[in-house]
Amino acid sequence: MKGYYVMRHFERPDDPSFYTNLTPRGQSRSRDLFIPGVTRIVSSPFPRCMSSVTPFADEIDVTIIIACALSEFIEDDRHKIGHETQSLMRSRVDAFIEADNIHRDECTLYVTHGAIAEYLTGDPFSVGDVRWVPDSQKDRFALRSSRPVEKDAKDAKDPKVPKVPKVPKVPKVALIK
């Protein structure tokens, strides 16, 4: 099972700032998350991303690795914390994925935000969406490209993600700068 999963965080309030956590619906969905085969979780440091996978990480006894490269930049006037062009975002995500490739024998779940999830897969993402990217398809997506590339019809299906209720616990966390 070579490849990785990409997930967009669950529902958050209308406030896109860094410290925004999940809505009650998002919290409920996080307790139901289960993705078979995952042995490693790498997340954006935004609390909404971490909270989306904490119950699952605890269930499978995996430490959540925080990767700032999976963060989003907020560009509205009210919450401006930085500005980044699409090209700069793609460069930073490409560099991270390339460096993280040393873990290719593990089944990794990358938890991030809409624009980055869409870039990694070439597909639009709704909150809570999870997509499998097989090794054979990685280079066919937007990585090192300015536009997404279409997938084969057989690879267009999302993986079936069974829902199993879980009890939330305090996450184990590691930080990658």
N, C-alpha and C positions, 0 to 999 in steps of 0.2 A: 504494500500500500504506500507507494511513493507519491508525494505531493503535499499539499497543505490545505487547511480550511481557512476561509476569510469570513469574519462575522462583523456586522455592524451592530453597535450597542443597541439595547432595548430602549423603549420610550422614555423620554425625558420631558420636563416642563418646557415651556416656550423660551426659556432663558438659556442661551448657548454658552454662557460663561464657564470657565474651567471647573468651578466647584459645584456645578449643577449635577445632582444625582438623578436617580430614576424616579419616575412616577410610581404610584402604587401598582398600576398595571405592569410597568416594566419590572418592578421588584417581583411580582408574582410570576412573570414569564421567566425571570432568571432562575427561580427555584425549580422550574420545569425543564430547564435546558439539559439535554444529554446528547452527546455526539460520540458515537462508537469509535473506538480506536485512537482517540486523542491521547498522546503521552506528554504533551508539552503545550503550554499556553503562554503567548506573548501578547501584551496589551498596551494600548495607549495609557499614559498616566492619568487621563481624565477619570474622575470618580465614576461617571456613568458607564465607562467601558469596564473598569475593574468590577463594579457592582454587577454588571451583566453576567460575569463568569465566575464570581467568587463561590457561589454554592456548588457549581459544577467542579471547580478546581478542588474544593474540599472533598467532594464526593469521590473523586478519582485520586486524591492525595497527591496533587501536583502543585508546585510553587508557581505562582503567577510571575512571569518575568515582565518588568516594565521597560518599554522601549519608547523613548521620546520621539523616535523617527515615525511612530505611528500616530502622533498627535495631529490635531487639526489646528489651523490658525483661524482665529475669529476676525472677520473683517468689517463688522458693522460699527458704526460710530460709538454706540453705547458700551460695547465690550471689546474695544480694540486692544489686542495684546500682541499684534504683529501683523505683518503683511507678507504674503508669499505668492508668487506667480505659480501657475500650473507647472511650468517648466522646473522651477525650484523644488516644488513638492515632489514631482516625479524623480528628480535627481536624488533627493534625500531618501525617498522610499526605495529606489533602485539600489542605492549604496547599502542600505540596511539589509534588504533581502539578499543581496549578493554576499554580504558578510555573514549573514545568518545561515547561509547555505551549508555551513559545516554541520548543521543539524539535520540534514536532508534525510537521514535514516530514521528520524523520529516523525511521528504524525503531529504536526504543529497546528494549533489554532491561533490565528492572528486576529485580535479584537481591536477594531478601529472605528473610524467615522466614515460617513457616506462617500465623500470624494476619494478617499484613499482606497476604500473597499471597491469602488467602481473602477479605479485605476488598476488595481491588482487583478481584477477578473475580466474587465471589459464589459461588465453588465451593470445596469442600474440596481441600486440596493434600497430596500425599505428598512425601517428599524427592525432589528432582530433577525434579518436575513442571514443565512449561513450558506456558503458555496464551497464546493470542493474544487481544487485546482490540481489536476494530476500533473506529475513531472513532465509528461509528454506534451502538455499544453502550456506550460509556464512561459516559454519563449514566444508562443503565438499570441499572448495577450499584450497589453499595452507596455509591458516592461521594455525599457529602452526604445520606446516608440512614441510618436506624438498622437497617435490615434489607436483606439481599440481595434482588434482584429476579430472577425467572426469565428465562433467555435464550430466544430463539427456537430451535426445534429445529435449524434450518440452521446456527446459530452455536454449537451445543453441541459440535461436533466439535473435538478438539484438532488443532492443525497437525501435519503429519507432520514429524518432526525426524530427518533422516538422521544416522547415526552415522559419523563420519569420524575415525580415530585421528590424534592430534596429539602433538607433542613439547612438554613444558612448558618455559616460559621465564620470566624475571623479568618481572613486570607493569609496565606504565607506569601511573601512578596520578595522579589529580587529586583534590582535596578540595573539597567544597561543605559549608559549615557551615550 
